[in-house]
């Protein structure tokens, strides 16, 4: 037998079982011992010499397996004596065919990523081990999915090779993909000039992305994308067409140190995350002209509102990641905060209306404040431009704001809300201001104050036509009450049935049940109940109940209303309902009121069970019997839903006879027939009454 170290077997640890299993199996096959381990070769029955030889070979196989395991894991084997038993113990430990093990392996597979410093070969090895382990436990990964998982785990340095593979109409085989990736890795190392460190592959990729512009000499972009070149070309065109607007000029130094003019018309700006992750937030502004804080420009190219005055913000929050805003000439300004700005919009007829701009970026170095048209549209507004004006309206057509064309730019007709808050000489305040001054008083009470002259100084006409107040929604919002009764009811039995599962009860019944399942017919309010050992039994009980109910009533189940419990929304349950043409109504999550009939029934039944057990001191283990009795009695009791009928009569068409009813848990004496007693034996035995028989005409009794 080959020595363990010389055979090259890596000792078994907690992470290399698939590789270890292959190595040990090959070593055992080499020594002719594998058939002993897999159970194909057993000890001979007759020849003593052959038995001794077999035992020697079996011990060699056992020794080879045990000696290739790290000492810290030997506790898993106990006292190893049989290689077959040892091999199965290790399989059960590391390749359990359970859904939890499949879940763990799937999570590991989805989280695998080729990281900086790792080689492709090592990454493929780890991923292949996961593939093989999943196959062994009964969850094999197809060849196509293996290729997809491998390519999806690669960093963007390999995007080129991934794109090349994607262009093929047929899925490449795994061996071809691995070969191409290893070849690409070698080429990256050669370009870097260092073939020893896999981490340099990523360094080479990063270095490859650094470009230098041949126009302005700055790194990070090419000449065809140079904004300075675009600005110079526009300047030349503007100089040919006539004098330039002075407000649109700024000075910059070129690479030779000379000062030249750069015309900054409404240029597109872009913002990028400081982490290097880029996103376009197109802006248009006269970026470096004289800074003004009161003017707001309506910009059809901006995807974010922007403000340069911190004092205009009603509230402000810090961004998780600061934004760098790159101006048209390469200047960079930062935005680290965003918030809400309130403006008073001037409307025709000396009317004003307050408007809140949300998610406004605070950019202190911008020349003008920007109102984003796309933001307004996303908020449900309609923006209309004409030759000299722009109008912003609500969906209903109500005018919200207007703007005026000055030069080539649309300016918003508005002013700062702070003028209303500070200028006490102003007398005509809007009702929105008074609403806020009164601590967000309800509009009806504010209207009452103004109309009935209950206070002095409230010079404002208050109407019910008011804007939406978001602070009121955030502070006063409540859930609308559910109706106490349904507006529509079923016309026939089984048109609609309510169902629910209640439990755990807290103590197992005599039959081992911990839950119970209820069905309530909406038309007759007739109730059925089934004790359950586990929730997964719901589907089978439902099929039994459906057959029984349809046969006894002559009607067909049309609609089943339940909550979103997993026992009702399984794929098997759904397929069965579809095949039977049954509509399944589900309640909204966390709103049990929508299944109120079944929910109230659970409470009613338990409120019957408790006193029945307490009254005769019946052990809690008989709760299922008490539950069946409470349902039996409820079907024979009046309900406010039915007029002059019990559920029993509504379902079966005849009045119930209740002359046989007895107190649950009371003593019951049962006559003993002649065949079951001797001459001197008592003629009756004492039992405990536990309810009524549904399938037989009699009582349920217990000694």
C-alpha positions in Angstrom: 0.0 0.0 0.0 1.3 3.4 -0.9 2.3 5.8 1.9 -0.3 8.5 2.6 2.2 11.4 2.2 3.8 9.9 -0.9 0.4 9.4 -2.5 -0.3 13.2 -2.4 -3.6 12.9 -0.6 -4.6 16.2 1.1 -6.0 15.3 4.6 -9.8 15.7 4.9 -10.9 19.0 6.5 -14.2 20.7 6.8 -14.0 22.2 3.2 -12.4 19.7 0.9 -14.5 16.6 1.1 -15.3 16.3 -2.6 -11.6 16.5 -3.6 -10.6 14.2 -0.7 -13.2 11.6 -1.7 -11.9 11.4 -5.3 -8.3 11.1 -4.1 -8.9 8.4 -1.5 -11.1 6.4 -3.9 -8.3 6.5 -6.6 -5.7 5.4 -4.0 -8.0 2.5 -2.9 -8.6 1.4 -6.5 -4.9 1.5 -7.1 -4.3 -1.0 -4.2 -7.4 -3.1 -5.2 -9.3 -2.2 -2.0 -12.2 -0.1 -3.4 -14.6 -3.0 -3.8 -14.3 -3.7 -0.1 -15.2 -0.1 0.8 -18.2 0.2 -1.6 -19.5 -3.2 -0.3 -19.2 -5.2 -3.5 -16.6 -7.5 -2.0 -17.6 -9.4 1.2 -15.7 -11.9 3.4 -15.6 -15.4 2.0 -17.7 -17.9 4.0 -15.6 -21.2 3.8 -11.9 -20.9 3.4 -10.2 -19.8 6.6 -7.1 -18.7 4.8 -9.1 -16.5 2.4 -11.0 -15.0 5.3 -7.7 -14.0 7.0 -6.4 -12.5 3.7 -9.7 -10.5 3.3 -9.5 -9.2 6.9 -5.9 -8.0 6.2 -7.0 -6.1 3.1 -10.0 -4.7 4.9 -7.8 -3.4 7.7 -5.5 -1.8 5.1 -8.5 0.0 3.5 -9.7 1.2 6.9 -6.2 2.5 7.8 -5.8 4.3 4.5 -9.1 6.2 5.0 -8.6 7.0 8.7 -5.0 8.1 8.3 -6.0 10.6 5.5 -8.3 12.5 7.9 -7.2 15.4 10.1 -7.0 14.3 13.7 -9.5 17.1 14.7 -12.2 15.3 12.7 -11.7 11.7 14.1 -14.4 12.3 16.6 -16.9 11.9 13.8 -15.9 8.2 13.4 -16.0 7.0 17.0 -14.1 3.8 17.2 -13.5 2.8 13.5 -13.6 -0.9 12.8 -15.2 -1.3 9.4 -14.2 0.8 6.3 -17.7 0.5 4.9 -19.2 2.1 8.0 -16.6 4.8 8.1 -17.1 5.7 4.5 -20.9 6.0 5.0 -20.5 8.1 8.1 -18.4 10.6 6.2 -20.9 10.7 3.3 -23.7 11.4 5.7 -21.7 14.1 7.4 -20.6 16.0 4.3 -23.2 15.1 1.7 -26.5 15.0 3.6 -29.4 14.9 1.1 -31.5 17.4 2.9 -33.1 20.6 1.6 -31.1 22.6 4.2 -27.8 21.3 2.8 -29.0 22.1 -0.7 -29.9 25.7 0.5 -26.5 26.1 2.0 -24.7 25.0 -1.1 -26.9 27.1 -3.4 -26.1 30.2 -1.3 -22.4 29.4 -1.5 -22.7 29.0 -5.3 -24.5 32.3 -5.8 -22.0 34.2 -3.6 -18.8 32.9 -5.3 -16.9 35.7 -7.0 -13.5 35.9 -8.5 -11.7 38.4 -6.3 -8.5 40.4 -6.7 -5.5 38.2 -5.9 -7.3 34.9 -6.8 -6.4 32.8 -9.8 -9.0 31.6 -12.3 -7.8 28.0 -11.8 -8.4 28.1 -8.0 -11.8 29.8 -8.6 -12.9 27.1 -11.0 -11.8 24.4 -8.6 -13.9 25.8 -5.7 -16.9 26.2 -8.0 -16.6 22.7 -9.4 -16.5 21.2 -5.9 -19.8 22.9 -5.2 -21.3 21.6 -8.5 -20.2 18.0 -7.7 -21.5 18.1 -4.1 -24.9 19.3 -5.4 -24.9 16.4 -7.8 -24.2 13.9 -5.1 -27.0 15.1 -2.8 -29.5 15.0 -5.6 -29.5 18.5 -6.9 -27.4 18.4 -10.1 -26.5 21.5 -12.1 -26.7 21.2 -15.8 -23.8 21.9 -18.1 -25.4 25.1 -19.4 -26.1 26.4 -15.8 -22.5 25.7 -14.8 -21.2 27.9 -17.6 -23.7 30.6 -16.7 -22.6 30.5 -13.0 -18.9 30.7 -13.9 -19.3 33.6 -16.3 -21.5 35.5 -13.9 -18.9 35.2 -11.1 -16.2 37.0 -13.1 -15.2 40.6 -12.6 -15.4 43.3 -15.3 -11.8 42.7 -16.3 -13.1 39.6 -18.2 -16.1 41.4 -19.8 -14.5 41.2 -23.2 -14.1 37.4 -23.2 -17.6 37.0 -21.7 -19.1 39.2 -24.5 -17.2 37.1 -27.1 -18.7 33.9 -25.6 -22.2 35.4 -25.5 -22.1 36.1 -29.2 -22.2 32.4 -29.9 -25.7 31.0 -30.5 -24.7 27.7 -28.8 -23.7 27.4 -25.2 -20.0 26.5 -25.0 -18.9 23.5 -23.0 -17.3 24.0 -19.6 -13.9 22.9 -20.8 -13.8 25.4 -23.6 -14.8 28.3 -21.2 -12.2 27.4 -18.7 -9.5 27.1 -21.4 -10.4 30.6 -22.7 -10.4 32.1 -19.3 -7.0 30.7 -18.4 -5.7 32.0 -21.7 -7.1 35.4 -21.1 -5.5 35.4 -17.6 -2.1 34.6 -19.1 -2.4 37.4 -21.6 -3.3 39.9 -18.9 -0.2 38.8 -16.9 2.0 39.2 -20.0 0.7 42.7 -20.7 1.5 43.7 -17.1 5.0 42.1 -17.4 4.5 40.0 -14.2 3.4 36.4 -14.5 3.6 35.6 -10.9 0.9 37.6 -9.1 -2.7 37.0 -10.1 -3.6 40.3 -8.5 -1.6 42.2 -11.1 -4.2 41.1 -13.7 -6.6 43.5 -12.1 -3.9 46.2 -11.8 -3.3 45.9 -15.5 -7.0 46.2 -16.2 -7.2 49.4 -14.2 -4.1 50.8 -15.8 -5.5 50.1 -19.2 -8.6 52.3 -18.5 -6.5 55.5 -17.9 -6.7 57.7 -21.0 -5.1 61.0 -21.8 -6.8 63.7 -24.0 -4.7 64.9 -26.9 -6.6 68.2 -27.0 -6.4 69.5 -23.4 -3.8 67.1 -22.0 -5.9 66.0 -19.1 -6.2 62.3 -18.2 -9.5 60.4 -17.9 -11.0 61.0 -21.4 -10.3 61.0 -25.1 -10.2 64.0 -27.5 -13.6 63.0 -29.1 -15.2 63.4 -25.6 -13.3 66.6 -24.5 -15.7 69.2 -23.2 -13.1 71.9 -23.5 -12.9 71.2 -27.2 -16.7 71.4 -27.5 -16.7 74.8 -25.7 -13.9 76.2 -27.9 -15.8 75.1 -31.0 -19.0 76.7 -29.8 -17.0 79.9 -28.9 -15.7 80.1 -32.5 -19.2 79.6 -33.9 -20.6 82.3 -31.6 -17.8 84.8 -32.5 -18.7 84.3 -36.2 -22.4 84.9 -35.6 -22.1 88.1 -33.5 -21.1 89.5 -30.1 -21.3 87.1 -27.1 -23.3 87.6 -24.0 -20.9 88.6 -21.2 -22.8 86.7 -18.6 -21.9 83.5 -20.4 -18.2 84.0 -20.3 -15.6 82.9 -17.8 -11.8 82.8 -17.9 -9.6 79.8 -17.7 -5.9 79.1 -18.2 -4.8 76.8 -21.0 -1.9 74.4 -20.8 0.6 77.1 -21.9 -0.5 79.4 -19.1 -2.3 81.9 -21.4 -5.8 83.1 -20.5 -8.5 82.5 -23.0 -12.3 82.9 -23.1 -14.6 79.9 -22.7 -18.2 80.4 -23.6 -20.4 78.4 -21.2 -23.8 78.2 -22.7 -26.3 75.7 -21.2 -24.0 72.8 -21.2 -24.9 69.3 -20.1 -23.3 68.4 -16.7 -23.0 64.9 -15.3 -22.6 63.7 -11.7 -20.6 60.8 -10.6 -20.5 58.9 -7.3 -17.2 59.4 -5.5 -16.7 55.6 -5.5 -16.2 55.8 -9.2 -19.6 54.5 -10.1 -21.0 56.8 -12.7 -24.6 57.9 -13.2 -25.9 60.5 -15.6 -27.8 63.3 -14.0 -28.0 65.7 -17.0 -28.1 69.3 -15.9 -28.1 72.5 -17.9 -26.9 75.8 -16.4 -24.6 78.7 -16.8 -22.3 77.1 -14.4 -19.7 79.7 -13.5 -21.4 83.0 -14.2 -22.3 85.4 -11.4 -24.0 83.5 -8.6 -27.6 84.3 -7.8 -29.7 82.8 -5.1 -33.2 84.0 -6.0 -33.5 82.9 -9.6 -34.9 79.4 -10.5 -34.4 78.1 -14.0 -36.8 75.5 -15.5 -34.5 73.0 -17.1 -35.8 70.3 -19.4 -32.4 68.5 -19.3 -31.9 68.3 -15.5 -33.0 65.1 -13.8 -32.6 66.6 -10.3 -33.7 69.8 -8.6 -30.7 71.9 -7.4 -30.4 74.8 -5.0 -27.4 77.0 -4.1 -28.8 78.6 -0.9 -28.9 76.6 2.3 -31.3 79.0 3.9 -34.1 78.0 1.3 -34.3 74.5 2.6 -37.2 73.6 5.0 -35.4 70.4 5.9 -32.1 68.8 4.9 -30.4 65.4 5.2 -26.9 64.2 4.4 -26.4 61.9 1.5 -24.9 58.5 2.1 -22.4 59.1 -0.7 -21.4 62.6 -1.7 -22.0 63.6 -5.4 -19.3 65.2 -7.5 -20.8 67.4 -10.2 -18.5 67.9 -13.1 -19.1 71.2 -14.9 -18.8 71.6 -18.7 -15.3 73.0 -18.5 -14.0 70.3 -16.2 -14.6 72.1 -12.9 -15.9 69.9 -10.1 -18.3 70.9 -7.4 -19.7 68.7 -4.7 -23.1 68.0 -3.2 -23.3 66.3 0.2 -26.9 67.1 1.2 -30.4 67.1 -0.2 -33.8 68.2 1.2 -37.0 70.0 0.6 -37.4 73.6 -0.6 -40.7 75.6 -0.3 -41.4 78.3 -2.9 -44.3 80.6 -3.4 -45.4 80.4 -7.0 -46.8 83.6 -8.6 -50.0 82.8 -10.5 -52.2 85.0 -12.8 -54.4 87.5 -11.0 -52.0 88.4 -8.1 -52.6 84.9 -6.7 -49.9 82.8 -5.0 -49.6 79.1 -4.2 -47.0 77.3 -2.1 -45.1 74.5 -3.8 -42.7 72.0 -2.2 -39.7 70.7 -4.2 -38.5 67.4 -2.8 -35.0 65.7 -3.0 -33.4 69.0 -4.0 -29.6 68.7 -4.1 -27.7 71.4 -2.2 -24.9 72.6 -4.5 -23.5 75.9 -3.1 -21.2 76.7 -6.1 -23.9 76.6 -8.7 -24.8 80.0 -10.3 -28.6 79.4 -10.6 -31.2 77.2 -8.9 -32.6 74.5 -11.1 -36.1 73.0 -11.4 -36.0 69.7 -13.1 -38.8 69.1 -15.7 -38.3 65.3 -15.5 -38.7 65.4 -11.7 -41.9 67.4 -12.0 -43.3 64.9 -14.6 -42.4 62.0 -12.3 -44.3 63.7 -9.5 -47.4 63.7 -11.7 -47.3 67.2 -13.1 -47.8 68.3 -16.7 -45.3 70.8 -18.1 -46.3 72.8 -21.2 -43.9 75.2 -23.1 -44.9 77.8 -25.6 -43.1 80.7 -27.2 -42.8 82.9 -24.1 -44.1 81.0 -21.1 -44.1 77.6 -19.4 -47.0 76.2 -17.3 -46.8 73.4 -14.8 -50.2 71.8 -14.1 -51.6 69.0 -12.0 -53.2 66.0 -13.7 -56.6 67.5 -13.2 -55.4 70.6 -15.1 -55.0 72.9 -12.0 -52.3 75.5 -12.6 -49.4 75.0 -10.1 -46.6 77.3 -11.4 -45.7 79.4 -14.4 -42.4 80.6 -15.9 -41.3 83.3 -18.3 -38.8 83.1 -21.2 -35.9 85.6 -20.7 -33.4 85.4 -23.5 -33.1 81.7 -24.2 -33.9 80.5 -20.6 -37.2 79.9 -18.8 -37.2 81.5 -15.3 -39.7 80.3 -12.7 -42.1 83.1 -11.5 -41.7 82.5 -7.7 -40.3 84.0 -4.5 -39.0 82.7 -1.2 -41.5 81.4 1.4 -39.5 83.1 4.1 -40.9 86.4 3.0 -44.3 85.2 4.3 -42.8 84.0 7.5 -40.7 87.1 8.3 -42.4 90.1 6.8 -45.1 91.0 9.4 -46.2 94.0 7.5 -47.7 91.8 4.8 -51.4 91.3 5.5 -52.6 88.8 2.8 -51.3 85.5 3.8 -52.4 82.3 2.2 -54.5 79.8 4.0 -51.6 77.3 3.8 -49.5 79.6 5.9 -52.2 80.0 8.5 -52.7 76.2 8.5 -49.1 75.8 9.4 -49.1 78.7 11.9 -52.0 77.0 13.7 -49.9 73.8 14.0 -51.5 72.1 11.0 -55.1 72.7 12.2 -57.8 70.9 10.3 -59.1 73.0 7.3 -62.7 72.8 8.7 -61.7 74.3 12.0 -59.5 77.0 10.3 -62.5 77.9 8.1 -64.6 78.1 11.2 -62.2 80.5 12.9 -62.1 82.8 9.8 -65.9 82.7 8.9 -67.2 83.2 12.4 -64.6 85.8 13.4 -63.6 83.8 16.5 -60.2 85.5 16.5 -58.7 88.8 15.4 -55.9 89.1 12.9 -56.8 86.2 10.7 -57.2 88.1 7.5 -57.6 85.3 5.0 -60.4 83.7 3.1 -60.3 80.0 3.9 -61.8 77.5 1.4 -61.8 73.7 1.3 -59.8 73.9 -2.0 -56.4 73.3 -0.4 -53.1 71.7 -1.5 -52.0 68.4 -0.2 -50.1 68.8 3.1 -47.4 66.1 3.4 -46.6 66.8 7.1 -50.2 66.2 7.9 -50.2 62.9 6.0 -47.0 61.8 7.8 -48.3 62.8 11.2 -52.0 62.0 11.1 -52.4 59.1 8.7 -54.4 56.2 9.9 -55.8 53.0 8.5 -59.4 53.2 7.3 -61.8 51.0 9.3 -62.9 47.7 7.8 -66.7 47.3 7.2 -68.4 45.4 10.1 -70.4 43.4 7.6 -70.1 42.5 4.0 -72.2 44.4 1.5 -72.9 41.2 -0.5 -73.6 37.6 0.5 -73.7 34.3 -1.3 -76.9 33.2 -2.9 -76.3 29.4 -2.7 -74.4 27.1 -0.4 -70.7 26.6 -1.3 -70.7 29.7 -3.5 -68.2 31.1 -0.9 -66.4 29.2 1.9 -64.2 30.8 4.5 -61.3 28.8 5.9 -58.5 29.3 8.4 -55.9 27.3 10.5 -55.6 28.0 14.2 -52.7 26.9 16.4 -50.5 25.9 17.9 -52.9 25.1 20.8 -50.1 24.6 23.3 -50.9 21.0 24.2 -51.3 18.0 22.0 -54.7 16.3 21.8 -55.2 12.6 22.5 -54.7 12.0 18.8 -51.5 14.1 18.7 -53.1 17.2 17.0 -51.7 20.7 17.7 -53.8 22.8 15.1 -57.3 22.8 13.8 -58.7 23.6 10.4 -62.2 25.3 10.0 -64.5 25.7 7.0 -67.5 28.1 7.2 -70.2 28.2 4.4 -71.0 31.9 3.7 -74.6 31.3 2.9 -75.7 29.0 5.8 -72.8 29.7 8.3 -72.5 25.9 8.7 -69.2 25.0 10.3 -66.8 22.0 9.9 -63.6 21.5 11.9 -60.6 19.1 11.5 -57.9 18.7 14.1 -54.4 18.6 12.5 -51.0 17.2 13.6 -49.2 19.6 11.2 -50.1 22.4 8.9 -49.0 20.4 5.8 -52.1 18.2 6.3 -54.4 21.1 5.2 -54.5 20.1 1.6 -55.5 16.5 2.2 -58.2 17.5 4.7 -59.5 20.1 2.2 -60.0 17.5 -0.5 -61.8 15.2 2.0 -64.1 18.1 3.1 -64.8 19.3 -0.4 -66.0 15.8 -1.6 -68.2 15.4 1.5 -69.7 18.9 1.4 -70.5 18.8 -2.3 -72.0 15.3 -2.1 -74.2 16.2 0.9 -75.4 19.5 -0.4 -75.6 18.8 -4.2 -73.8 22.1 -4.8 -70.3 22.8 -6.1 -67.6 24.8 -4.4 -67.0 28.0 -6.3 -64.8 30.3 -4.1 -62.5 29.6 -1.2 -61.4 32.6 0.9 -58.3 32.2 3.1 -55.3 34.2 4.4 -51.8 34.0 2.9 -50.6 31.1 5.0 -48.1 28.8 3.4 -50.5 25.9 3.8 -52.9 27.6 1.4 -50.6 29.0 -1.3 -48.5 25.9 -2.1 -48.1 25.0 -5.8 -49.9 21.8 -5.3 -52.9 23.5 -3.7 -53.0 26.1 -6.4 -52.9 23.5 -9.2 -55.7 21.6 -7.6 -57.9 24.7 -7.3 -57.3 25.6 -10.9 -58.1 22.1 -12.1 -61.4 22.2 -10.2 -62.3 25.7 -11.4 -62.3 27.0 -7.8 -61.5 30.7 -7.3 -59.1 31.4 -4.5 -59.5 34.7 -2.7 -56.5 35.7 -0.6 -56.4 38.5 2.0 -53.9 41.3 1.9 -50.9 40.6 4.1 -51.3 41.7 7.8 -55.0 42.3 7.4 -56.8 39.4 9.0 -60.0 41.5 9.1 -60.5 40.6 5.4 -61.0 37.0 6.5 -63.1 38.1 9.4 -65.7 35.3 9.3 -63.1 32.5 9.8 -61.0 34.6 12.3 -64.0 35.4 14.5 -65.0 31.7 14.3 -61.7 30.7 15.8 -62.2 33.0 18.7 -65.8 31.8 19.2 -64.9 28.2 19.2 -62.0 28.6 21.7 -64.3 30.7 24.0 -66.6 27.7 24.1 -63.8 25.1 24.6 -62.2 26.8 27.6 -65.4 26.9 29.8 -66.4 23.4 28.8 -63.0 22.1 30.0 -63.1 24.2 33.1 -66.7 23.3 34.1 -66.1 19.5 34.6 -62.3 19.8 35.1 -61.6 17.8 31.9 -57.9 17.4 31.1 -56.6 19.8 28.4 -55.6 16.8 26.3 -59.3 16.4 25.4 -59.4 19.9 23.7 -60.1 18.3 20.3 -63.2 16.5 21.6 -64.4 19.8 23.2 -63.7 21.6 19.9 -65.8 19.1 17.9 -68.6 19.4 20.5 -68.5 23.2 20.3 -68.9 23.0 16.5 -71.7 20.5 16.9 -73.5 22.9 19.2 -72.7 26.1 17.2 -74.4 24.6 14.1 -77.5 24.1 16.3 -77.4 27.6 17.9 -78.8 30.9 16.6 -76.7 33.4 14.7 -77.3 37.1 13.9 -76.6 36.4 10.3 -79.6 34.1 9.8 -83.1 35.3 10.5 -85.0 32.7 12.6 -82.8 29.7 11.5 -79.9 27.8 12.8 -77.0 26.9 10.5 -78.1 23.2 10.8 -81.5 24.1 9.3 -80.1 26.4 6.7 -77.7 23.7 5.5 -79.9 20.5 5.8 -83.3 22.0 5.4 -84.8 20.7 8.7 -84.9 21.8 12.3 -82.4 20.1 14.6 -83.5 18.0 17.5 -81.6 18.9 20.7 -83.3 16.5 23.2 -80.2 14.3 23.3 -77.8 17.1 24.4 -75.8 16.5 27.6 -73.2 18.6 29.6 -69.7 18.0 28.2 -67.5 16.1 30.6 -70.4 14.8 32.8 -70.6 11.2 34.1 -72.2 8.7 31.8 -73.3 5.2 32.7 -73.3 2.6 30.0 -75.3 -0.6 30.2 -73.1 -3.8 29.9 -74.8 -6.5 27.8 -75.2 -10.0 29.0 -72.5 -11.3 26.7 -69.9 -9.1 28.3 -70.6 -9.7 32.0 -71.0 -12.5 34.5 -73.8 -13.1 37.0 -72.4 -10.9 39.7 -70.7 -8.2 37.6 -72.2 -4.7 37.6 -74.7 -4.1 34.8 -73.4 -0.6 34.1 -70.0 1.1 33.8 -69.1 4.7 34.5 -67.7 6.8 31.6 -66.9 10.5 30.9 -69.1 12.1 28.2 -66.9 13.7 25.4 -69.3 14.7 22.7 -71.5 13.5 19.9 -70.8 11.1 17.1 -70.9 12.6 13.6 -70.6 9.3 11.6 -72.7 7.2 14.1 -75.8 7.9 16.1 -74.4 7.9 19.6 -72.3 9.5 22.2 -68.5 9.7 22.5 -67.4 8.4 25.9 -64.1 7.8 27.7 -63.3 5.6 30.8 
